[in-house]
Amino acid sequence: MSARPPLRHDSVTIACPVCGGNFPLSGRRTYCSDACRALAYRRRHDIGDILQSQFQSHIDASPSMSVGVVVNDPSENNAA
């Protein structure tokens, strides 16, 4: 009976620290895709809180807008 090869061999594949998926080792690459790399950057720099505070200041500075809704009663149109 032959020994099974390991499912993950560190010299061949590495795990992405963001999604956990395995990908082939290539140079200094750390993440499996640009999407995982960008997500790791956003997590490290906490961009979400920064953007939310910037947008909230714009929302607070803009004049409030109200929207009116007009509803016509269809029975009034038939009565004429």
Helices and strands as residue ranges (DSSP letters): E 13-15, E 22-24, H 34-45, H 47-61, H 74-79
